[in-house]
Amino acid sequence: MTTLTSANDVYYDPYDFEIDTDPYPLWKRMRDSVPLYYNAKYNFYALSRFDDVEKALLDWDTYRSGRGTVLELMTQNIQFPPGNILFEDPPIHDLHRRILARVFTPKKMLAIEPQVRAFCARSLDPLVGSGGFDFIADLGAQMPMRTIGMLLGIPESDQQAIRDQIDHGLSLEEGAPKDMSSQDILARSAGMFAEYLDWRARNPSDDLMTELIVAEFEDETGTTRRLSRPEILTYVNMLASAGNETTTRLIGWTGRVLAEHPDQLRQVAQDRSLVPKVIEEVLRYESPSPVQARSLSRDVEIHGQTLPKDSIVLLLNGSANRDERQFPDGGRFDINRAAGHHLAFGKRLHFCLGAALARLEGNVALDEVLKRWSHWEVDHDHAVQAHTSSVRGWDKVPVFTATTAAGAAGAGAP
């Protein structure tokens, strides 16, 4: 593994599990001494400062997403079917995003809060008085899965198997990128969702899958049409993956970070109106999706160097969110921090459409936990970190709990 001894020997490898376990000391060195970093082994550049990452996210026409936004997919020249807005540029991106934007409005997301609370209660109530639970297995892997499954119209009996396939598709073997192909991606989407899509085509309902089937739009040729079957399958796969993975990691980080800061856990336990501030600070401090890849559409000069057209650039928004130039004492977790915009959800063109849903789920999850437990401590001997190249978090966050008075009396009703 890498040993850092000077500014000149900084080495960043997104596939190195030791680095991924705690990338922040390395990312700070990159911000301070190598703000434009180059990795010769995998042939990518990386930007780590807030200003650089934010400017790149805003300049979508230079920092393109059409080749993908995940390093190993780009280096393997994977061809993506239309419908995945994460891997598209305008004009096709704008067309596909507008279709989803009809559904993922803050107002519509707030309307499902009672169901989200009910999913939390269903997971947490049986654990009151047990002395502990797992923020991932018992909550983070359950509630987001049920929520996105409900929105898509996937039967609850099948949701866990789909979530497990998604997790497997994202996980890495240490030290190397994951081998994939276009056929793998298409086959996985068809294998997971084709039967549901065919059923919904015959039996329309009020779910998102039905909305995608019947949606009409004007495409880039000016033709008014409906989405093709491959387009819908790609949409559904993207939504199921994003809806499960990143929110699961957010919930895991929330439990772990608050346990590491018991004074702030005590503060929010006593005043649950602080829950939204906690979630925003967790998003900044431990961004669940801390790395975004882009491809340059032209030569770019930055920090005195010229990056050639078609270069791959990693935008380290997880590093940017701790940049002291933007956030004073950025390496400190502080739920009372003055409000400031972070980059956990990206920026402008590719700002996460599911941000309102993720915030809702994060807020509700923490609030429901605090109804039942005022304090918890992580069982570090049994905690297990997950490793992917673009999403960072935990597979297991078991905790020992102290029960609240409300929890002891039964806090199940949302």
C-alpha positions, 0 to 999 in steps of 0.5 A: 500500500501507499506511504506518503512522505512528501507532496511529490509522492501523493498517490490516489487510487480509487480501487485501493481499499486502504485509501477508500477506508479513510481518503480524507488525509490524502485528499487534503494533501491533494488539495494543498499540494496537488490540486490537479492530480494525474494517475498514470496507471489508470490515465485519469486526472483528479480535481479536489478543491471546492472551487475547481470541482464546482466550476467543473460541475457547472461547465457541463459542455466541457466536462461531459457525462456522455461517456459515463460518470464511473471511471471503470465504465469509461475506461472500458468504453461501455456503450450505454442505452438511452434513458440513463440521465447520469450518462447523458449530455444535452439535448438527449439528457434534457429530454429524459430528465424532463420526463423524470422531473414530473415525478421527483418534485419536492411536493410529491416527495413530501406527500409520501412521508407517511409511508416512509415513516411507516416503513421505518416503524415497521423495521424499528419497532420490533427492535425496541428493548433488544439492546441494539440494531444495525443501521444498515441491515435493519433500516438503511437496507430496508426503508429505501428499498421499500420506498423506491419499490413502492414508487416503481411498483415492484412487489415487496416480495421481490424487492430484497432480491433486486437490492442484492443484485444491485449491491453485487453489481456495484461492489469491487474486488480490491485493487482493480476495476470491475470488468463490465460490458454493455451486454452485462448492463442490458442483461441485468436490467432486463433480468431484474425488471422485464417481467414487471414492465410487461405486467404493468403494460397490461395492468396500469396503476398509479406507480412510476413504471406506469407513468414511464410506459404512458409518458409522451414527449417530443424527442430530439428529432421533433417526433412525439412518441413514447419511451421504448422498452429498452429506454424504460428498462434503463430508467427503472434500473437507474432509479432502483440503483440510485434509490437504494444505494446512496440513501442506504449509505447516507443512513449508515453514515448518519448513525456512525458519525453521530455515535462518534460525536456523542455531544451532538447526538445528545443535542439532536436527541433533545431537540429533533428540530435539528434533524434536517441540519444533521442530515445536511452536515452528514451529506457534506462531511461523509458524502455517500457519492464522493467521486464523479467522473467526466470526459473533456470535450476540449483541451482545458488549462487548469493549474498551469497545465493543459489537459487534452481533449477526451481526458478523464477527470475525476471530480472529488466532491467528497474532498471538495466538501471538506475544503477549508477554503470553502468550509472553515475547519472543514474536517470537523463535523458540526451540526451547528455549522452555518448554512452553506452549499455543499456538492453532495448532490452535484450541481445544476445540469446533473444535480441529483433528481432524487435529492428531495427524496434522499433528504426526506428519507434521511430526515425521517430515518433519523427522526424515527430512530431518535423516537426510540433511542436517545443514544447509541454506540457503534459495535466496531468489531462487527462493522463492515465497510462497503467498497465501490469506486463511486459510492462510499459507505458501510455494509454493516453498522451495528450499534448498542442502544439506550432506549428513550422513554418514548421508545420504551412506551412504544413509538411505532405510530408515525 
